[in-house]
Amino acid sequence: MTLSDHILLWNHASIKVMDVRHTIMEQGEVLQSYRLPASAFLYAVRGSARVWLDRNAHMAKRFHILHGGKGMFLDIAVEESFEYYMILYKATVPLPCRQEILELMKKNNPFQYQYVFAPCYPLSLFDKIDQMNNEWQRSNGLEKLHVKSLFYQFVYELMRQLHVQGIEPFKPDLAMQVIRYIRERYSEPITLESLANDLECSAGYLSKLFKGKMNTSPIHYLGEVRVNNAIKLLLQTDATLQEIAESVGYPDGHSLSRSFKRYKGVSPARFKTEWKYGDQGEDLPLLRQRFAILPNKVKRYSDNDIENHYQYKGEVDISMYRSVKLTAMTVFLCLSLLLGACSSAPNTNGGSQAPAKNAEVQANSGNSNGGQEAASQAKTRIVSTLKGDVEIPAEPQRVASDQYMGQLLKLGIIPVGVREDMLKEAWIEKAGISKDILSKIEDLGGFPMNAEKLAYLEPDLIIGSIEDNIEQYKKIGTTVFLPYWESYSTAGPIEKFKRISEIFGKQEVAEQWIAEYEQKVDKARKQIEGIIKPGETISVVQIGSKALYVLAAKGGNYGSATIYQMLKLPPTEKALNMTEGFENVSLEVLPEYLGDHVFVYVNSKEDADQILNSAIWKGAPAVKKGQVYMYGEFGDEFVMEDPYSLELQLETIVNILLKNRQ
């Protein structure tokens, strides 16, 4: 929503000031999970505090203004004595009104938007809000009318400064609001209508948005949360079914039992019996664990300019999550999530049915009366990783990963969530991945994946590719470390695919694709035979926005594996002897690295102009002979090395060589 639309709706709105509050919080004091009863401005006038609006973290210091909508949760952790004013107000667009105004309000309710900023001229705003507070303390109607007029003046000045500073309000994540609302109030009577009313939107819009993002309805999700919390009480206490029902939001034990059967497939009594005598191996350890959802510290990674290779950068944007103390509510939430992940969820991942080569851990149930042992069923498997052996579910149903989406899809596994850049890769559209499949995959942000979204998805297996993130992921669920880069080199794409298939026991699926791909590679080699003459060599160059790279014969990326290892095009001596996957070189020494044929990959043509137009480049023998192949531009199928990308890379390289020969 643009700021101009925001101002337009303020012009048409009818405003009622609900409350004006002046609060002073001492150092170390905490306000937790306060649900805003109306839209609100918070104006900090002294001190500093960490403030969360629906878990979006902000640092509020002197003269910072925050805005949030009705139903949002406000959390404050004071760092030094924190003084602020809060104005609670209700805004409606009265009828009759132009249809376009109503449509704009329906799609983009500005009174629900979030924004935080430090105004250029804070004292003019302070004067208005201080007067409002003084007038609000008096009881007669004339002062309340004055408060309303002052509020409009406050909003005018605020909008003017937003406009001057070029700040655009942003729309809150409504689905995440619903999730938190349900998780914290599941024991209360909740209907779709009451939920929509508390979050200031229509029931139809709320239902459609939530289904689109979570693949389930809000009320179905409410039932899941209630049943998962019922499981916790069922297994950890001797409470009656009626007591549990009333505790989790059902009117009676019969209603709980009926809902329990619908979600879990068995009655509560049978579930407890089977857990007690047969399934402790899977559930019991989880009841003893206590995990924090939020990370203890934030690491800095490159989320966007992934030039060679997800390396550490200098100053980059980072997640605003910070270390917070665990509360009883957080522990309660974690237990609910963990129990939910262990329950029998539908298989949306195409989990493997093939026997795994890894060692299997079996949970046995015995009958002490009959003296006979029940047949052992594999519950988990052991996989070996660089961080030791890890016990994972035998058939993971809900997989989250910060890499390897293409590999997972080729194995028939639809992950429940991946890192956001995975959902933007060029190969997705070129490979014909359907929107229906993509709609089932949640965007989990950059490195590290968003901890809270990840926890909400309740994954039973997390795959992490960066070592420093693994401990954080382990706090949420079973995690396997599978590095994408090892130092400055990467394993061959085929080897990488095999490693992933072994985790899921899908080696047969992988081998079948590898065999088919190798047939395509053999055909491609025959097509380009003779283009590179005997004794000639090739080199692969990547021109980045700030650096120039020559890729190694082994361990590189950006298509170098397809060029060197698949098509077996002969590398230069320098490419063969590189100890890492690439070397960062200067333009002056570049000719020493160039072969008789040169493949060039650029971040963008603008980045390459300075080098390609230089006398040094134009004087290179390969350039003079016209044996230079511009084969890619950043963001295409050469960024990743999954099976879909490899197929597209092979086709692209072959076509370029054939076109050059003609």
GUBAFI-156930 format. One line per 2 residues: number of its first residue (from 1); for each residue x, y, z of C-alpha. Coordinates in pm, 1 decimal. Layout:
BEGIN
NUM> X/Y/Z  ...
! end
This chain:
BEGIN
1> 0.0/0.0/0.0  136.2/341.7/-95.8
3> 151.4/628.4/150.4  -87.8/827.3/-72.4
5> -351.2/550.6/-41.5  -285.9/545.1/330.8
7> -356.1/919.0/356.0  -663.0/884.9/130.9
9> -825.8/638.8/372.2  -739.9/856.0/673.1
11> -925.4/1137.2/495.2  -1240.4/924.7/461.4
13> -1228.7/756.6/802.1  -1435.4/831.3/1109.2
15> -1214.7/821.0/1418.7  -1295.5/747.2/1780.1
17> -1020.6/781.0/2040.9  -1059.3/484.3/2279.7
19> -787.5/559.6/2536.3  -475.4/767.0/2599.9
21> -215.9/617.4/2833.6  109.0/742.5/2981.1
23> 337.1/463.5/3108.4  681.3/444.4/3268.9
25> 854.8/103.7/3280.7  1171.6/41.7/3482.2
27> 1488.7/-128.5/3360.2  1440.7/-503.5/3319.4
29> 1061.2/-478.6/3328.5  870.8/-678.3/3066.3
31> 529.6/-651.7/2904.6  430.6/-983.7/2749.1
33> 173.0/-1073.7/2487.5  -53.3/-773.1/2532.6
35> -314.0/-796.0/2257.2  -399.2/-451.4/2126.7
37> -776.5/-399.3/2175.8  -775.5/-132.8/1901.8
39> -536.5/27.8/1655.7  -260.7/206.2/1844.3
41> 21.8/457.5/1828.7  308.6/409.9/2073.5
43> 531.1/715.9/2115.4  854.0/665.0/2313.4
45> 974.7/979.1/2489.6  1253.9/856.0/2716.1
47> 1486.0/554.1/2753.6  1503.9/249.6/2526.5
49> 1337.9/-89.4/2491.4  1306.4/-380.0/2253.9
51> 951.9/-382.1/2122.1  783.6/-662.3/1928.8
53> 466.5/-616.8/1724.3  348.6/-966.3/1631.7
55> 706.9/-1085.8/1678.7  846.9/-821.4/1441.6
57> 1127.1/-680.3/1653.7  1214.3/-312.1/1677.5
59> 1448.0/-101.8/1888.5  1245.1/184.9/2037.7
61> 1443.1/480.6/2165.4  1363.9/841.3/2250.4
63> 1106.2/989.8/2010.2  1043.3/670.8/1812.0
65> 684.7/611.5/1693.0  533.0/266.2/1640.9
67> 192.0/184.1/1494.9  5.6/-146.2/1511.9
69> -346.2/-270.1/1443.2  -617.7/-426.4/1653.8
71> -541.3/-785.3/1751.7  -165.4/-753.7/1721.4
73> 42.6/-870.3/2015.0  270.4/-618.4/2182.5
75> 578.4/-726.8/2378.0  819.6/-487.3/2546.9
77> 1155.5/-563.2/2712.2  1299.9/-252.4/2879.5
79> 1674.3/-190.2/2853.2  1674.5/138.0/3041.4
81> 1384.9/321.5/3207.6  1130.2/346.0/2927.5
83> 859.1/612.9/2910.9  593.9/613.0/2641.5
85> 244.9/731.0/2547.6  -9.0/502.3/2384.3
87> -313.9/620.2/2190.7  -577.5/356.0/2121.5
89> -827.2/445.5/1851.7  -1092.4/293.5/1628.1
91> -1129.7/391.8/1261.8  -1418.7/310.2/1029.1
93> -1516.2/422.5/680.3  -1881.0/536.2/708.6
95> -2142.0/460.8/445.3  -2236.4/575.4/190.6
97> -1890.1/587.4/34.9  -1734.1/548.0/-308.6
99> -1689.0/183.3/-410.7  -1316.4/226.5/-481.2
101> -1266.3/355.5/-126.8  -1446.3/52.3/17.1
103> -1240.7/-185.5/-200.4  -918.6/-14.8/-97.4
105> -1016.2/-40.3/269.0  -1107.9/-409.4/227.9
107> -774.7/-503.7/70.5  -545.1/-263.2/253.7
109> -673.1/-148.3/590.4  -412.7/114.4/688.8
111> -528.7/111.0/1048.7  -395.6/-245.8/1072.0
113> -57.8/-168.1/915.5  272.8/-159.3/1101.2
115> 535.0/110.4/1081.7  815.4/234.1/1301.8
117> 1021.4/547.6/1249.8  1206.1/831.9/1418.8
119> 1041.8/1160.6/1309.6  1257.4/1450.2/1194.4
121> 1063.5/1694.4/1411.7  964.7/1498.9/1722.3
123> 875.8/1787.1/1953.0  577.4/1901.8/1747.4
125> 435.1/1551.0/1784.3  521.2/1539.2/2153.6
127> 333.8/1863.2/2214.6  12.7/1717.8/2065.0
129> 31.6/1386.5/2246.7  114.5/1546.8/2581.8
131> -188.7/1775.1/2549.8  -405.4/1477.0/2458.2
133> -295.8/1290.6/2770.0  -367.4/1590.3/2994.5
135> -713.4/1644.1/2843.8  -799.1/1273.0/2856.8
137> -757.4/1268.6/3234.6  -1052.2/1509.6/3268.1
139> -1396.6/1356.7/3256.0  -1628.6/1598.1/3075.2
141> -1721.6/1573.5/2706.8  -1566.2/1902.2/2599.7
143> -1215.9/1778.0/2684.0  -1283.3/1451.5/2497.3
145> -1379.0/1658.3/2191.1  -1052.3/1848.5/2230.5
147> -866.3/1514.9/2244.9  -1023.3/1415.7/1914.1
149> -920.5/1741.6/1747.4  -566.5/1705.3/1886.3
151> -554.6/1347.7/1757.6  -628.7/1466.3/1402.3
153> -353.3/1726.2/1436.5  -118.0/1454.5/1560.6
155> -205.2/1227.7/1265.5  -165.3/1514.5/1017.1
157> 181.5/1598.1/1149.0  278.3/1229.4/1154.6
159> 162.3/1172.6/793.8  346.6/1483.9/682.4
161> 669.0/1357.4/834.0  617.8/1006.9/693.4
163> 578.4/1167.1/351.6  889.1/1384.4/392.8
165> 1097.8/1088.1/509.6  963.9/856.8/236.8
167> 849.3/586.9/479.8  593.5/333.6/354.4
169> 378.4/143.4/608.6  382.6/-233.5/562.7
171> 104.4/-486.0/583.2  123.5/-734.2/873.6
173> 133.0/-1109.2/808.9  -230.5/-1190.5/879.9
175> -175.9/-1567.0/871.0  92.3/-1540.5/1139.6
177> -143.2/-1324.1/1346.3  -409.3/-1594.9/1325.1
179> -159.1/-1862.4/1426.5  -41.5/-1673.9/1731.1
181> -395.8/-1571.0/1825.7  -511.8/-1935.1/1813.3
183> -209.5/-2074.3/1995.4  -250.0/-1829.1/2282.2
185> -632.0/-1836.9/2307.1  -730.6/-2185.5/2185.5
187> -908.1/-2262.0/2513.7  -1155.1/-1976.9/2458.1
189> -1466.4/-1993.8/2236.3  -1341.2/-1900.3/1886.1
191> -1539.0/-1880.1/1564.0  -1427.0/-1762.6/1223.3
193> -1644.3/-1453.2/1268.6  -1501.7/-1366.4/1612.0
195> -1148.7/-1422.2/1482.4  -1209.1/-1192.8/1184.1
197> -1369.8/-929.9/1406.7  -1074.7/-925.2/1646.7
199> -829.5/-894.4/1356.3  -1031.9/-624.1/1178.7
201> -1105.0/-803.8/850.0  -1386.1/-995.9/683.1
203> -1435.3/-1365.8/759.1  -1424.4/-1457.8/390.5
205> -1099.6/-1271.1/327.0  -938.1/-1416.5/639.7
207> -1036.6/-1772.4/547.7  -914.8/-1741.5/188.1
209> -581.9/-1585.9/285.4  -513.1/-1841.8/559.5
211> -598.0/-2136.5/333.5  -373.6/-1999.9/61.4
213> -79.6/-1972.6/296.6  -127.0/-2264.9/535.9
215> -322.2/-2511.4/316.8  -588.0/-2546.1/583.9
217> -871.7/-2338.5/725.3  -838.5/-2134.0/1047.4
219> -1101.1/-2348.7/1222.6  -933.6/-2673.8/1116.0
221> -604.6/-2535.9/1244.4  -776.5/-2442.0/1571.9
223> -888.2/-2803.3/1606.9  -532.5/-2927.1/1550.6
225> -395.6/-2695.8/1820.1  -664.8/-2801.2/2066.7
227> -610.1/-3171.3/2004.0  -230.7/-3139.1/2032.1
229> -268.5/-2963.1/2366.5  -516.3/-3230.3/2473.8
231> -248.5/-3490.9/2396.7  -5.9/-3312.7/2627.6
233> -255.0/-3321.6/2914.9  -361.1/-3676.1/2830.5
235> -6.8/-3811.1/2851.9  130.1/-3596.8/3133.7
237> -161.6/-3587.5/3379.0  -439.5/-3803.8/3521.1
239> -704.1/-3545.1/3433.7  -1040.5/-3678.4/3319.6
241> -1151.3/-3638.6/2959.9  -1408.3/-3379.4/3073.3
243> -1142.0/-3177.1/3255.1  -910.6/-3190.4/2952.4
245> -1195.1/-3091.5/2719.6  -1280.1/-2783.3/2923.4
247> -911.6/-2690.5/2945.5  -853.8/-2693.6/2567.7
249> -1177.1/-2529.9/2454.7  -1434.8/-2809.2/2412.9
251> -1767.6/-2804.1/2600.7  -1748.0/-3170.5/2703.0
253> -1553.8/-3493.8/2673.4  -1776.3/-3623.0/2392.8
255> -1691.8/-3323.8/2171.3  -1321.4/-3365.8/2242.4
257> -1333.4/-3739.1/2169.4  -1509.5/-3682.3/1837.9
259> -1259.8/-3415.4/1732.8  -965.4/-3622.9/1855.8
261> -1073.5/-3915.4/1639.5  -1109.9/-3691.3/1335.3
263> -755.2/-3552.7/1368.2  -567.0/-3854.7/1504.8
265> -769.8/-4148.3/1376.4  -818.6/-4304.5/1721.3
267> -1003.3/-4219.8/2042.1  -818.0/-4043.3/2327.9
269> -834.2/-4358.7/2540.2  -686.0/-4576.9/2267.5
271> -419.0/-4317.4/2189.2  -310.1/-4313.1/2555.0
273> -310.5/-4692.8/2577.4  -107.2/-4738.9/2259.1
275> 138.0/-4472.9/2367.9  176.1/-4628.1/2710.8
277> 233.6/-4984.6/2591.3  366.1/-4955.1/2241.0
279> 481.9/-4614.9/2119.3  692.1/-4467.2/2397.5
281> 1001.2/-4488.3/2181.8  869.4/-4211.4/1962.0
283> 685.6/-3986.0/2205.0  851.9/-4017.0/2543.5
285> 1182.5/-3841.6/2465.8  993.9/-3542.2/2331.4
287> 808.9/-3497.2/2658.3  1140.5/-3466.6/2837.4
289> 1292.9/-3208.4/2608.2  1279.5/-2831.5/2650.0
291> 1370.6/-2623.2/2349.1  1390.1/-2248.0/2290.0
293> 1226.4/-2132.3/1967.0  1417.2/-1807.6/1918.6
295> 1791.3/-1802.9/1845.8  2036.7/-1702.8/2115.4
297> 2231.6/-1489.6/1873.1  2208.1/-1379.0/1516.5
299> 2473.1/-1461.1/1255.7  2548.2/-1240.3/957.4
301> 2516.5/-1397.8/616.0  2468.1/-1276.7/263.1
303> 2103.7/-1321.0/170.6  2112.6/-1170.6/-174.4
305> 2449.2/-1116.4/-343.6  2537.2/-1485.5/-328.8
307> 2852.1/-1434.2/-529.3  3054.5/-1738.7/-481.0
309> 2900.0/-1880.0/-241.8  2714.0/-1781.1/68.4
311> 3035.1/-1645.6/217.3  3051.0/-1418.7/516.4
313> 3014.6/-1053.9/415.6  3074.0/-734.5/607.7
315> 2772.0/-533.7/718.5  2448.8/-684.7/588.1
317> 2086.4/-681.5/697.4  2013.4/-934.1/966.1
319> 1708.8/-1079.3/1130.8  1588.9/-863.2/1418.6
321> 1530.9/-1154.4/1651.8  1728.7/-1122.8/1971.5
323> 1790.7/-1335.2/2275.2  1487.9/-1347.2/2501.5
325> 1412.4/-1529.1/2823.1  1191.4/-1835.5/2799.1
327> 857.6/-1795.4/2966.1  616.8/-2064.7/3074.3
329> 403.6/-1982.8/2770.6  699.1/-2038.6/2535.2
331> 773.8/-2377.1/2689.9  406.3/-2465.0/2664.5
333> 405.3/-2364.9/2297.9  717.8/-2567.7/2224.6
335> 571.2/-2880.1/2382.2  256.2/-2841.0/2176.1
337> 458.7/-2804.7/1858.0  672.8/-3106.6/1936.1
339> 376.7/-3327.2/2019.1  200.8/-3214.8/1703.2
341> 504.8/-3309.7/1496.6  497.5/-3660.7/1640.4
343> 129.5/-3718.9/1569.3  14.2/-3900.3/1258.6
345> 2.0/-3625.1/995.9  -99.7/-3689.2/634.0
347> 187.9/-3766.1/394.4  232.1/-3466.5/168.5
349> 599.1/-3525.5/102.0  586.4/-3848.6/-85.0
351> 793.8/-4010.4/189.0  1009.0/-4300.1/81.0
353> 881.1/-4655.2/97.0  1212.1/-4796.9/-18.3
355> 1433.5/-4973.5/238.5  1717.1/-4752.1/357.8
357> 2080.2/-4860.6/361.8  2128.9/-4680.1/690.7
359> 2103.6/-4861.7/1021.1  1747.5/-4878.6/1156.4
361> 1643.8/-4822.1/1515.5  1343.8/-5034.3/1610.5
363> 1090.9/-4983.3/1888.3  963.7/-5316.2/2020.0
365> 644.5/-5373.2/2216.7  605.5/-5677.8/2433.5
367> 309.2/-5867.4/2584.7  401.4/-5967.2/2936.4
369> 93.0/-6186.3/2975.5  126.9/-6386.4/2654.2
371> 503.8/-6400.1/2653.6  507.8/-6313.0/2284.8
373> 686.2/-6020.4/2126.2  500.0/-5803.4/1877.6
375> 661.5/-5755.3/1538.4  920.2/-5480.7/1545.0
377> 846.7/-5180.3/1335.1  1111.1/-4933.5/1227.6
379> 1035.9/-4595.8/1382.9  1363.1/-4417.3/1308.9
381> 1686.9/-4456.5/1118.3  2042.5/-4347.0/1185.2
383> 2216.5/-4131.2/925.6  2582.2/-4030.2/935.0
385> 2668.1/-3661.7/899.1  2976.4/-3443.7/940.3
387> 2848.9/-3365.7/1291.4  2805.5/-3731.9/1386.7
389> 2524.9/-3985.2/1365.1  2170.9/-3847.7/1381.3
391> 1854.0/-4040.1/1457.4  1580.8/-3930.2/1215.5
393> 1224.6/-4048.1/1139.7  1222.9/-4354.1/914.4
395> 986.3/-4177.3/676.0  994.6/-3799.7/732.7
397> 660.9/-3639.7/652.5  733.4/-3268.4/704.3
399> 1072.8/-3161.5/574.4  1216.8/-2809.5/592.2
401> 1545.4/-2714.1/426.5  1755.6/-2403.5/367.3
403> 1891.8/-2559.0/45.7  1824.8/-2853.6/-187.3
405> 1463.2/-2784.2/-285.2  1526.3/-2910.4/-639.1
407> 1685.9/-3230.6/-511.8  1393.5/-3293.7/-277.4
409> 1131.9/-3238.3/-548.5  1316.1/-3471.6/-787.0
411> 1299.2/-3738.3/-513.5  922.4/-3686.9/-488.0
413> 943.0/-3494.8/-159.4  753.8/-3166.1/-130.6
415> 913.4/-2974.0/158.5  682.8/-2784.1/393.3
417> 921.7/-2487.6/397.2  1244.6/-2364.4/237.8
419> 1465.2/-2056.0/233.6  1298.2/-1776.8/37.9
421> 1554.9/-1763.7/-245.9  1482.5/-2128.1/-324.6
423> 1131.3/-2026.4/-430.5  1267.1/-1766.4/-673.7
425> 1509.4/-1983.8/-871.8  1488.0/-1959.6/-1252.7
427> 1477.4/-2335.7/-1303.2  1136.9/-2361.4/-1132.7
429> 940.7/-2213.5/-1422.2  1166.9/-2359.8/-1691.3
431> 1128.3/-2707.2/-1542.2  749.3/-2673.2/-1529.0
433> 704.6/-2700.3/-1151.6  334.2/-2638.8/-1093.7
435> 194.8/-2356.7/-882.6  -0.4/-2617.5/-687.5
437> 324.7/-2772.4/-567.3  481.7/-2436.3/-486.3
439> 173.7/-2331.5/-288.5  249.7/-2612.7/-42.6
441> 597.1/-2475.8/35.0  629.3/-2200.6/295.6
443> 875.8/-1912.3/255.3  1106.7/-1930.7/559.9
445> 1316.6/-1619.4/494.5  1693.9/-1604.9/451.0
447> 1989.3/-1752.8/640.0  1916.7/-1868.4/904.6
449> 1559.2/-1969.7/831.8  1295.5/-1779.3/1029.5
451> 1286.9/-1964.9/1361.3  928.1/-1885.8/1447.1
453> 783.4/-1973.2/1107.0  989.9/-2290.2/1111.7
455> 850.9/-2386.8/1452.5  492.5/-2319.8/1339.3
457> 540.1/-2566.4/1051.4  629.8/-2842.0/1300.3
459> 889.7/-3014.4/1076.2  992.0/-3368.1/1163.7
461> 1321.6/-3320.6/977.2  1525.3/-3005.4/907.8
463> 1815.4/-2997.8/663.2  2069.5/-2721.7/723.6
465> 2356.7/-2631.6/491.3  2547.5/-2381.5/710.1
467> 2714.5/-2519.3/1021.0  2661.1/-2212.6/1240.0
469> 2282.1/-2245.9/1201.7  2255.5/-2611.1/1300.0
471> 2231.4/-2566.6/1677.7  1950.4/-2315.6/1630.8
473> 1758.7/-2557.4/1405.9  1809.2/-2841.0/1655.9
475> 1610.7/-2642.8/1911.5  1309.6/-2673.9/1682.4
477> 1336.4/-3027.8/1548.7  1555.7/-3315.7/1431.6
479> 1826.4/-3163.8/1213.5  2073.5/-3303.8/960.6
481> 2376.7/-3098.2/858.5  2451.9/-3129.5/487.5
483> 2693.9/-2853.0/381.6  2648.3/-2698.2/39.5
485> 2996.0/-2549.0/51.2  3297.0/-2700.0/225.7
487> 3542.7/-2414.4/265.9  3539.7/-2260.8/-85.8
489> 3454.3/-2579.8/-271.7  3134.0/-2767.5/-333.2
491> 3082.6/-3139.4/-379.9  2994.4/-3254.6/-729.9
493> 2622.8/-3221.0/-807.2  2575.3/-3594.6/-857.6
495> 2748.0/-3673.7/-529.7  2534.3/-3410.7/-356.5
497> 2215.8/-3565.0/-495.4  2324.6/-3910.2/-374.8
499> 2388.1/-3777.8/-22.8  2038.2/-3632.9/-5.3
501> 1877.9/-3950.0/-139.0  2054.8/-4152.6/132.1
503> 1898.1/-3938.7/405.1  1550.7/-4036.6/283.4
505> 1629.2/-4392.4/177.0  1555.3/-4299.2/-184.9
507> 1877.6/-4416.8/-344.9  1688.2/-4613.5/-610.5
509> 1499.9/-4302.0/-722.9  1827.3/-4108.5/-740.2
511> 2011.5/-4380.0/-930.6  1732.5/-4399.7/-1186.3
513> 1752.5/-4026.9/-1255.3  2135.3/-4037.5/-1265.3
515> 2126.2/-4316.4/-1524.4  1882.8/-4119.8/-1742.0
517> 2088.2/-3803.2/-1704.6  2411.9/-3979.6/-1798.7
519> 2245.2/-4097.4/-2119.1  2162.9/-3734.1/-2200.5
521> 2525.0/-3639.0/-2122.6  2660.6/-3910.0/-2357.8
523> 2433.7/-3782.3/-2634.1  2546.2/-3423.0/-2566.9
525> 2915.9/-3516.4/-2588.1  2860.4/-3669.4/-2931.7
527> 2675.7/-3355.5/-3046.8  2963.8/-3121.4/-2959.7
529> 3244.2/-3356.6/-3060.8  3513.1/-3174.0/-3258.7
531> 3426.7/-2821.1/-3146.7  3714.1/-2831.0/-2895.7
533> 4013.2/-2953.9/-3096.0  4266.5/-3202.7/-2955.1
535> 4517.2/-3017.6/-2737.5  4291.0/-2718.7/-2679.0
537> 4178.0/-2620.5/-2331.2  3886.8/-2431.5/-2188.4
539> 3843.1/-2202.7/-1887.7  3537.0/-2078.9/-1701.2
541> 3526.2/-1716.7/-1584.1  3268.7/-1551.3/-1361.6
543> 3246.9/-1171.1/-1364.7  3090.0/-1048.3/-1042.1
545> 2978.4/-701.1/-941.2  3297.7/-639.9/-743.1
547> 3533.2/-924.2/-834.2  3659.4/-1149.9/-1111.2
549> 3671.5/-1526.7/-1060.1  3819.4/-1819.3/-1250.1
551> 3643.9/-2145.0/-1162.3  3830.7/-2465.7/-1083.4
553> 3803.9/-2796.3/-1266.0  3656.4/-2943.0/-947.4
555> 3457.6/-2787.3/-664.2  3329.4/-2482.2/-851.7
557> 2974.2/-2378.9/-932.8  2780.8/-2167.6/-1186.7
559> 2781.2/-2453.5/-1439.1  3149.6/-2542.0/-1409.4
561> 3058.1/-2897.7/-1305.3  2845.3/-2938.1/-1619.2
563> 3125.5/-2801.9/-1839.9  3418.8/-2986.9/-1683.8
565> 3282.3/-3300.5/-1521.1  2976.9/-3388.1/-1729.6
567> 3083.1/-3281.2/-2078.4  3449.1/-3353.1/-1991.9
569> 3578.2/-3043.1/-2168.0  3956.2/-3014.7/-2102.3
571> 4052.5/-2761.2/-1831.9  4367.0/-2550.5/-1822.0
573> 4656.4/-2651.1/-1599.5  4572.6/-2369.7/-1357.9
575> 4208.9/-2483.0/-1330.4  4330.0/-2837.1/-1255.2
577> 4567.3/-2721.5/-982.6  4331.7/-2490.4/-792.0
579> 4302.1/-2608.4/-431.9  3959.8/-2446.9/-390.2
581> 3658.1/-2421.6/-620.0  3764.0/-2086.1/-761.3
583> 4033.5/-1818.1/-756.2  3975.2/-1445.5/-724.8
585> 4204.5/-1280.9/-981.7  4278.9/-930.8/-1109.1
587> 4220.0/-825.2/-1468.8  4596.3/-785.6/-1519.3
589> 4670.2/-1155.8/-1455.3  4351.3/-1293.3/-1611.7
591> 4518.7/-1384.4/-1946.6  4740.7/-1632.6/-1759.1
593> 4425.5/-1827.1/-1663.3  4248.6/-1826.8/-1998.7
595> 4236.8/-2135.6/-2219.5  4181.8/-2163.6/-2593.4
597> 3805.9/-2143.3/-2531.2  3646.8/-1933.4/-2256.0
599> 3302.0/-1965.3/-2099.6  3188.5/-1641.7/-1932.2
601> 2918.4/-1611.6/-1666.1  2824.7/-1261.9/-1546.2
603> 2614.8/-1120.4/-1263.8  2479.6/-869.9/-1513.9
605> 2596.4/-728.5/-1845.0  2655.7/-392.5/-1676.4
607> 2904.1/-556.3/-1437.9  3093.2/-712.5/-1729.7
609> 3123.8/-404.3/-1954.6  3440.1/-266.4/-1795.6
611> 3623.8/-598.5/-1831.1  3490.9/-704.4/-2172.3
613> 3574.1/-364.5/-2321.6  3926.7/-353.4/-2176.8
615> 4237.9/-384.5/-2394.6  4360.1/-676.1/-2182.7
617> 4045.0/-877.5/-2250.5  4031.0/-791.5/-2620.4
619> 4395.4/-893.3/-2660.8  4339.2/-1249.2/-2529.4
621> 4383.6/-1519.8/-2802.9  4044.1/-1680.7/-2730.0
623> 3871.1/-1344.5/-2770.3  4050.1/-1268.7/-3099.4
625> 3948.8/-1610.1/-3237.0  3584.6/-1566.3/-3134.9
627> 3601.9/-1862.3/-2899.3  3428.7/-1692.9/-2607.7
629> 3086.5/-1821.1/-2494.9  2860.4/-1598.0/-2287.4
631> 2649.4/-1864.9/-2124.9  2461.5/-1718.7/-1829.2
633> 2349.1/-1420.6/-1626.9  2293.9/-1418.4/-1250.6
635> 1956.7/-1556.5/-1144.2  1931.9/-1826.1/-1411.6
637> 1955.1/-2206.9/-1406.1  2332.9/-2197.4/-1344.0
639> 2299.3/-2071.2/-985.1  2191.1/-2406.1/-838.4
641> 2306.5/-2765.9/-897.4  1989.6/-2966.5/-846.2
643> 1874.5/-3222.2/-1108.9  1638.3/-2975.1/-1276.6
645> 1916.1/-2715.0/-1307.8  2166.0/-2972.2/-1436.9
647> 1929.6/-3077.6/-1716.3  1876.7/-2714.2/-1816.4
649> 2250.5/-2634.7/-1792.7  2339.4/-2924.5/-2018.6
651> 2090.9/-2813.9/-2281.6  2207.9/-2449.8/-2266.2
653> 2582.3/-2525.9/-2295.2  2531.8/-2767.1/-2585.3
655> 2313.4/-2520.2/-2775.5  2570.6/-2240.7/-2731.2
657> 2854.4/-2457.5/-2862.6  2651.5/-2583.9/-3158.0
659> 2543.7/-2231.4/-3247.8  2905.0/-2112.3/-3238.4
661> 3015.9/-2396.1/-3471.1  2749.6/-2303.4/-3725.6
! end
